[in-house]
Amino acid sequence: MDRQQLLSKLDRAWADFEQSFAELTDGQMLEPGVVGDWSVKDILAHVTTWEEEALKSLPLILEGRKPPKYSDLYGGIDAFNAQESEKKHGLPLAEILSRLETTHGWLVTFVEGVAESQFAGESPFRHRLRLDTYSHYPLHARMIREWRAKALGR
């Protein structure tokens, strides 16, 4: 896979994710229960958190360094997710949506500037990018769609 193929894959997964919550009202986006007590807004904040983490970790990986382990810093990924969710829970929906788009734009711009050699094979760079983005988005798009079908009948 080259950079352009990866960017296309990233773009398709992102567009599908955005489609999963398109046309929801603000009230629907704030309704808890999509997954656990999370609302669509909480899921969007979560996806943003992981893109922010990618933007912190990927430069370290490109330098040949290893990002700190979540188990060492937070007691594990679940603890990290809970902490970050709590931090962002009180933010207004408009701010969450703005951060979602801005952070994604930064991530795409970053990826566009990475050396082509990082896209050949399953490099540590590609592995981390995949986990935090294009394999992560579909998981949450599916959760939102399942909730929509059950809760909203669509």
BELJO-V923934 format. One record per pair of residues at least 6 apart in sequence whose C-alpha atoms are under 6 Angstrom apart, sorted by sequence separation. I is the first residue (numbers start at 0). J is the second residue. D is the distance in Angstrom with one decimal. If there is no record, write none. Layout:
[[I	J	D] [I	J	D]]
This chain:
[[31	37	5.1] [32	38	6.0] [69	75	4.9] [73	79	5.6] [147	153	5.6] [31	38	4.2] [69	76	5.6] [30	38	5.2] [29	38	5.4] [56	66	5.5] [28	39	4.8] [29	40	5.8] [28	40	5.5] [44	95	6.0] [47	99	5.3] [49	131	5.5] [33	146	5.4] [2	118	5.8] [1	118	5.2] [0	119	5.8] [16	136	5.8] [12	133	5.5] [19	140	5.3] [9	133	5.3] [16	140	4.8] [19	144	5.8]]
